[in-house]
């Protein structure tokens, strides 16, 4: 059984940023960090500079990025910014750091496959795990949820770094053993991870539907609900099996509330929102409450009956099932559940969250309705 001695919520954006930088600055032996992408903005340059400083003072720095994520993030940057980011990563490598850009094995997988897990670990025996990328959007714009952890779970998180395309020095795992043994912890946790790219052949996601242990555990969690399901996702457009589980729960009388992003939250394109809106009518007809956050909801939290919670990197989308490596932590202990309850109470009262209604759908411009009709059949790839 996995346990933690500390589980500290990092819902507050400043708290998470401060925690990330402090871990890097205090590292003396090693520092591992995985993320979907780094943007060349204030946050990206500050963190990469901190990693470079750590490497130069003798810390073994290991940074894992995603190739597909880097291409998506590149849309937000100018040509000069992309070149500057590449130069900084080269400086990290030349200083001796391990910098890996993950690419799935087969070419068809690279159309949208990669790794989406966010883990940060140091020899101090602390880990950060959650939803945030290293970008202004994650710290100045969207809602995000990460946690700071200590205990046995930290070693497991670092072990799993290999599953998402990273390399891990066994000596670093062994050094964590002595740290976590001193305070193994009493908070019980389950850790779910799947890299579908490692389970597929040359056709990649085409024709592949699983099994994906994270999707299966999420379905089982939703099916176990008696009274309430409250969840957050970037855009709610899940694989059909997950959608059916949510609809079935609502139809049997469970109150289901979904908090995700509004169309304006992703200025580069509205296609993700379109893919979500395709399912709105079906959800509303089943009695599901849908809320759109104008600034963006990028956290991934599932709270069941206010007594069990899962959180991590898994968005409710097809890509999370068949293209992207994802991970979630789950617990029924109050140290993990209570912060999630507080978050949903805050979201419920937040004026930035607007409830979707049938009347609102009817009032959408004809252009948007036509776009939904045309693009809905391609929802899996949006």
N, C-alpha and C positions, 0 to 999 in steps of 0.2 A: 504493500500500500504506500502511495506517495503521501508525504506530509510536508507541512510548512510550519516553521516556528513564528514567522511574521508574514502577514498579508496586508500590505498597506495600499489602499486605493489611491490612484493617481488620476482622478477625474479632472481635477483642476489643472489647467494647461501649464501654468507657471510651476506648479509642484512637480509635474513630470519632467519638464525641461531642466529644472534645478537638480532633480535626482539623477538624470542622465549625465549631465556635465560633472556632477560631484563624483559619480562612480568612475568616470574616466580620469579625473584629476587625482583621485585617491588610489588608483590602480598602481601596483608596484611590480607585478609579475606578468599578468595577462589580462586582456580585454577582448571579448567577442561581441560582435554586433551584427545582426541580420536585419534587413529592412527591404521593402519593395523597391523604393527608389529614394535617392537624395536629390534635392533640388539645389541649384546654385543661388540660394538666397541667404538671408542673415542666418537662419538656423542651420542650413547645410554647411555653409562656410565656417561657422563657429564650431560646429561639431567636428568637422574634418580637421580643422586646425588643432583642436584638442587631441584628436587621435594622433596626429603627426607629432605633437609635443610629447605625448605619452610614449610613442615608439622611440623617439630620440633620447628619452631618459631611461630606456632599457625595458619598457613594457612590450611584451609580445602582442601586437595588435592584429586582430583578425576581423576583416570587414566583408560581409557577404551581401551583395546586391543582386537584383534580378534583371536579366536582359530585357524582358518584355516590359517590366516596370520602368526601366530606364528610358525605353522608347516612349512610353506614355508620359512620363515626367518631362521628357524633352520637349513635348508640345508646349509646356509652360515657360520654356527658356528661349532666349535669343541665341543666335549662333555664337556670339562672343561668350555668353554664359556657359553654353555647352562645352566650348573649348577650354574655358577656365576650369570647369569641373573636371574635365579629363586630365588637365595638367596637374590639378591637386591630387587626384587619384594616382597619377604617375609618381608624384613626389612621395606619396605614402609607400608605394611599392619600392622605390629606390632607397627609402629609409629602412627597408627590411620588413615592412608590414605585409601580411597576406591579404590581398584584395582579390576577391572572387566575384565574377559576374556569372550567375547561374543561367545555363541554357539547357533545356531538355535535350535528350539524346537524338530524337528524330526531327526532321525538318517540319513535318506537319504539326508536331506539338508546339513548335515555336511560333505558330500563328497567333497564339494567345496563352500559351502555357508558361508556367514559371513557378516561382516560390513567393508566397505572400506572408510568411511568418515573421514576426518581429520579436527577437530575443536579444537581450543584452546581459552579459555575465562577466564578472571579474573574480579574481582570486580571493576577494574579501568574502565570498560566499553569498553574494546578493545577485538577484536577477531582476530585470524588468521584462514584463511580458504583456502584450496587448495589441492595440490596433494602429498605433501611430507610425506614420512615415516621418522621415526627417525633411520637413518642408514647412513653409509658412502656413499652408492650408491646415496642417495638423495642429499647429500651436497658436495660430492667430485667427483661424476661421472655424473649422468644423469642431463638433463635439467628438472627443476620443475617450477611450477608456483603457488604461493600463494599470498594472499593479506591480508593486515592489515586493519581492519575495525573499525569504531566507528559509533554510532547512533542506531536507532531502530532495525536494522538488528541483532545486537549483542544478544539481548534478544531472537529473533527468533531462532538463531543458537543454543543457549543454551537449549531452549525448545526442539529442535529437537534431542538433545542428547539422549532423552528417546527412540526415534524411532529406534535408532541403538543399543539399548541394555544397555544404561547407566542409571544411576539414578541421579536425579537432586533435590536438596533441594529447595522447593518453596520460602524459605526466600531469597535465592540467586537471584532468578528471580525477586522478589519484590525489592531487593536492586538495581538491574540494572535499574528498572523503573525510579528511581529518577535521575540516571546518564544520561540515554539516553534522558529523557525529556528536560534536559537542552540544549542538542544539537541534536535534532531529525534528522537533515540533509535534504539535498535537492537532493541527488543522488538517483534516483529511481532504485529499484532492484526487480527482481523476484527470488524466492527461490524454487527450485524443489528438492524434496527428495522422495525416495521410498525404502522401505525394502521389497523385494519380499518374503523373508522368512516368514514375518508376514501375507502374503496373500495366502500362500499355505497350503495344507493339508499334510497328512503323506507321500505322494509320492514326495513331494518337487518339484523340477523343472521338473520332468519327466511328460511330457504332458502339462506343464503350459507354456503359452506364454504371459501372461499379463492380464489386462493392467498394464503397468508400466509408471507412469506419466513422469518420466525423459526421457525415450525412446521416448514417444509420443511428448514431447515438443521439443526434439532434431530433430525429423523428421519434425515437423511443421516449425522449424527454417530453416532447410535446404531447405524445399519446398518453402519457402518465398524468397529465394535468386534470385536476378536478374542478378548480374554481377560476383561476386566472392564468393567462399567458401574456407577459409583457416582453416585448423584444425591440431591439434596435438593429438597424442595418444601414449601409450606405444608401442603397436603393433596393427595395424589396421586390425581387423578381426571381424567386427560388426555383430550383429543379422541381419537376412535377410531383415527385413523391413527397417532398417537403411541403409544397403548396397544398396538396391533398390532406396532409396531416393537420395543417393549420385550419383548413376549411372544415374538416371533420370535427375538430375540437370546438370550433365556434357553433357548429350545428347541434352539438350535443349539450350546449348551454354554458360552455366555458367562455368567460369574458376574454377576448383577445384584443390587445392594443399593440399596434405597430407604429413605431417612430422611425421615420427615415427622412431622406433629403427631398427638398423641393426642387423644382426644375431649375431655378436660378442658382442652385448651390454648385453647379459644375458649369462654369461659363464656356468652357471649350466646346461642349456639345450637350444637347438635350436627349441624346439617344438612350442613355441609361434610364432617364426618367420616363421616356416613352415606353421602354420595355416594362417598367413597373406599372405605369398607368394602364397598360393593356389588361392587367389583372384586377384593376380597381372594382369594376362592376361585380365581378364574381365574389370578391371579398366582402363588399358592402352588402350584397344580397344574403350572405351567410351571417351577417351581423358583426363583422370585424370592424373595429375602430382603426382608422388610418390617420396618422398625423404627419405633416410635411414640415421640416425645419428649413426656414429660408436660408440659413447660413450653412447648413450641411450637417448631417448626422452620420459620422464615420465610425462610431463605436459599434461593437458587436456583442450585445448582451442578451441573454435569454433567461428570464426570471419566471419560474413555474410556481404557482400557488404561494408566492412570496416565501418559499421555504427551500428552493433549490435554484442554483444559478450556474450558468456557463458563460464564459467570456473569452475573447481572444481575437483571432484574425478572420474567422469565417463569415463572409457576407452571405446573405440569402440570395444567391445567384447561381446560374448553371456553371459558371467558370469555377466557382469554389468547389464544385463537385467533380468536374472532369478535366480541369486544366491547371489549377493552381494548388500548390502545396499549402495546406492550412492546418491550424492547430487551435484547440480550445482547452481551457481548464474548467473543471466543474466541481462544485462543492455544495454540501448541504449545511456546512458549519456557519454559524452566525457571523463570524469574521468576514466571510465572503458574501453572505446573503444581505446583511444589513446595509452595506454601502450601495448595493444594487437597488434595494428598496428606496433608499434616499434619492438615488439618481432618478428613478421613475416618478417619484413624487415631484421632483424638481421639473422634469420634462412635462408632466401633466399641467403644471402651473405656468410654464414658460410661454409668454405671449408670442415668441418666435415660432411656436408650433401651431400650425393651422390644421383643423380637422377637415378631412376630405368628406364631401357630402354628395349625394346623388344629384342634387340641384347644381352643385358646383361643376360636376362632370358634364351635365347637360349644357351648361353655359360656356363650356370651352369653345374657343374659336373653331370654325369649320376646318381650317387648315390643320390644326392639331389633331382633330378627330380623323381626318383623312390620313395623316401621318401614322397615327396609331393603327389604323386599319391596314395600311400598306406594310408597316414594319413589324406588326405583331407576330407574324409567322416566323420572323427571324430572331425572336426574343432570346433564344439560346446563345446567340453570338453577340448580343448587345450589352 
